[in-house]
Amino acid sequence: MTGAPGMNIVVVGAGYVGLVCGACFAQWGNRVTCVDIDADRIRRLNAGDVPIHEPGLEPLIAANVRAGRLFFTDRCDDARATQAVVQAVVIAVDTPPGADGRPDRSAVLAAASGAVAVFGERTVVAVKSTVPVGTCGAVREAVAQALAKQGGAAPPAGTFAGTFDVVSNPEFLREGRAVDDFMHPHRVVIGADGDAGRDVMCELYRPLAAQGVAFVHTSSAGAELIKYGANAFLAARVGLVNEIADLCEALELDIGEVAAGIGLDPRIGAEFLRPGPGFGGSCFPKDTLGLLAAARGRDVALPILESVVRSNEARKQGLAERVRRALGGLSGKTVAVLGLAFKAGTDDVRCSPALDLVAGLLQGGAVVKAFDPAAMGHLRRLLHGVEYCTGALEAAAGADALVVHTDWREFAALDWRRVKSAMRGAVVYDFRNLCEAARMRELGFHYFPVGGAPLAPDKG
Ligand SMILES: NC(=O)c1ccc[n+]([C@@H]2O[C@H](COP(=O)([O-])OP(=O)(O)OC[C@H]3O[C@@H](n4cnc5c(N)ncnc54)[C@H](O)[C@@H]3O)[C@@H](O)[C@H]2O)c1
């Protein structure tokens, strides 16, 4: 790529975000060290084994390791060995929700304080993790204290004053298409409280500026809220289309047609108007709760967002009940579940609606056979009592009902005639509307789409 910045960067946290941004920064010509406290993860990465499923990531990592631009270590101070002067430390550690819904930002603070070991004379700490408003200020304090222990001094915000600056640089990539999203984002948000950090971030993202990508420059607090605000909007959109889909079912209308008609309004737009089993994953559930907790802390009511969270929770809790109604009971029935990840293209099962679906099916007395092209390993650790299968046909064998949970394209492309002969029953509940309804009916399935009328098998 042209306009390569050639900077020295440390990325702390080698998960979905850290690995993707680390590999992409390296691809732009920077020297990048990814640091993670999970020694096993680092051992696997150093052995050439990429621990997450993300299209295009494995070859990107391999190419940049081979080119001598990408390194992995479980000790931040090791980064010193490969990086002479570190210009940017990018924090991409997890921020899981605490008991009260507030994100636990202790890993962010620990990662930033630990990173002082690699500080050069002018190092920017860029917080990419999704964090509550004000976290950059807390990071500044934590880093200052860590420096003080080393006998260093903290500069005023927005200046290097010979040491460091802290900026917010929220990430908007989507799992399943993360590399493409990172390389071709809709915008880059840089939240800086002065010129020092902002200039370094502009230099780091120069390849994207050269592509004409929009840059949003704001304060660190503004950037922190942009990330939460964006996820609140997206979650609300999912919730609303799911509710309209429910109404379509009651009115025997087709959500596909209705959503297409709604989405043609440019104020609404056609994207993200597909109904499904409810939102899951590591971001929307956590970030909606995080924003609600932050608002509560400021005595601000967010009743719309509260309803979105409640509506989504109710939807996930009701998935097994939908299958029970379609089957006329669960006890003693065998149900095949296709897809466990919260969406296609990823092995991430964090807060996946599949967890609620499978738990509900098991609770109702069903035998559950499950298959996912990428997420089996993770789910095996989380859900017991499930018969895990090596393919969709194996899952379908002897099943009374089959549920399509995740929108993997290969499920749409299945040989549904073979699936039908493998099954004992004929019920298919398609939470993603992946299958062609008329074809399913023709093949003799009793087909339940989401947001549409069920189709009884074609008798002719
Ligand atoms: N996953 C997404 O799609 C996505 C998108 C945008 C933003 N985000 C945000 O980015 C952040 C990271 O998300 P993720 O999905 O990559 O998480 P993840 O759980 O996949 O990865 C986090 C990694 O950080 C490591 N870690 C934790 N504490 C550490 C420390 N002190 N030092 C070094 N490593 C440490 C963990 O071992 C783990 O490997 C979160 O705040 C998330 O909300 C995620």
The ligand as a Tripos MOL2 file, in Angstrom:
@<TRIPOS>MOLECULE
LIG
   44    48     1     0     0
SMALL
NO_CHARGES

@<TRIPOS>ATOM
      1 N1        -15.2580   -7.6920   18.5690 N.am      1 LIG1
      2 C1        -15.7630   -6.6750   17.9000 C.2       1 LIG1
      3 O1        -16.4470   -6.8360   16.8860 O.2       1 LIG1
      4 C2        -15.4980   -5.2620   18.3510 C.ar      1 LIG1
      5 C3        -15.7310   -4.2080   17.4700 C.ar      1 LIG1
      6 C4        -15.4670   -2.9120   17.9100 C.ar      1 LIG1
      7 C5        -15.0010   -2.6930   19.1920 C.ar      1 LIG1
      8 N2        -14.7980   -3.7390   20.0290 N.ar      1 LIG1
      9 C6        -14.2630   -3.4780   21.3650 C.3       1 LIG1
     10 O2        -12.8630   -3.7600   21.3540 O.3       1 LIG1
     11 C7        -12.4550   -4.3100   22.6110 C.3       1 LIG1
     12 C8        -11.8050   -5.6690   22.3910 C.3       1 LIG1
     13 O3        -12.7790   -6.5440   21.8610 O.3       1 LIG1
     14 P1        -12.4140   -7.9840   21.2950 P.3       1 LIG1
     15 O4        -13.6620   -8.5420   20.7190 O.co2     1 LIG1
     16 O5        -11.1910   -7.8680   20.4570 O.co2     1 LIG1
     17 O6        -12.0370   -8.7380   22.6650 O.3       1 LIG1
     18 P2        -11.3200  -10.1700   22.8120 P.3       1 LIG1
     19 O7        -11.8540  -10.7400   24.0580 O.co2     1 LIG1
     20 O8        -11.4480  -10.9320   21.5310 O.co2     1 LIG1
     21 O9         -9.7770   -9.8030   22.9610 O.3       1 LIG1
     22 C9         -9.2580   -9.1240   24.0510 C.3       1 LIG1
     23 C10        -7.8610   -9.6550   24.3250 C.3       1 LIG1
     24 O10        -7.2490   -8.7850   25.2940 O.3       1 LIG1
     25 C11        -6.4310   -9.6090   26.1250 C.3       1 LIG1
     26 N3         -6.1270   -8.8740   27.3680 N.ar      1 LIG1
     27 C12        -6.9440   -8.6090   28.4090 C.ar      1 LIG1
     28 N4         -6.2840   -7.8850   29.3350 N.ar      1 LIG1
     29 C13        -5.0350   -7.6760   28.8650 C.ar      1 LIG1
     30 C14        -3.8990   -6.9810   29.3560 C.ar      1 LIG1
     31 N5         -3.9250   -6.3320   30.5060 N.pl3     1 LIG1
     32 N6         -2.7700   -6.9910   28.6110 N.ar      1 LIG1
     33 C15        -2.7290   -7.6460   27.4270 C.ar      1 LIG1
     34 N7         -3.7920   -8.3060   26.9000 N.ar      1 LIG1
     35 C16        -4.9220   -8.3150   27.6040 C.ar      1 LIG1
     36 C17        -7.2310  -10.8730   26.3260 C.3       1 LIG1
     37 O11        -6.4080  -11.9540   26.7230 O.3       1 LIG1
     38 C18        -7.8480  -11.0620   24.9120 C.3       1 LIG1
     39 O12        -7.0540  -11.9100   24.1040 O.3       1 LIG1
     40 C19       -13.7120   -4.3390   23.4870 C.3       1 LIG1
     41 O13       -13.7630   -3.1700   24.2400 O.3       1 LIG1
     42 C20       -14.8360   -4.3620   22.4550 C.3       1 LIG1
     43 O14       -16.0240   -3.8210   22.9650 O.3       1 LIG1
     44 C21       -15.0190   -5.0310   19.6390 C.ar      1 LIG1
@<TRIPOS>BOND
     1     1     2 1
     2     2     3 2
     3     2     4 1
     4     4     5 ar
     5     4    44 ar
     6     5     6 ar
     7     6     7 ar
     8     7     8 ar
     9     8     9 1
    10     8    44 ar
    11     9    10 1
    12     9    42 1
    13    10    11 1
    14    11    12 1
    15    11    40 1
    16    12    13 1
    17    13    14 1
    18    14    15 2
    19    14    16 1
    20    14    17 1
    21    17    18 1
    22    18    19 2
    23    18    20 1
    24    18    21 1
    25    21    22 1
    26    22    23 1
    27    23    24 1
    28    23    38 1
    29    24    25 1
    30    25    26 1
    31    25    36 1
    32    26    27 ar
    33    26    35 ar
    34    27    28 ar
    35    28    29 ar
    36    29    30 ar
    37    29    35 ar
    38    30    31 1
    39    30    32 ar
    40    32    33 ar
    41    33    34 ar
    42    34    35 ar
    43    36    37 1
    44    36    38 1
    45    38    39 1
    46    40    41 1
    47    40    42 1
    48    42    43 1
@<TRIPOS>SUBSTRUCTURE
     1 LIG1         1 GROUP 0 **** ****
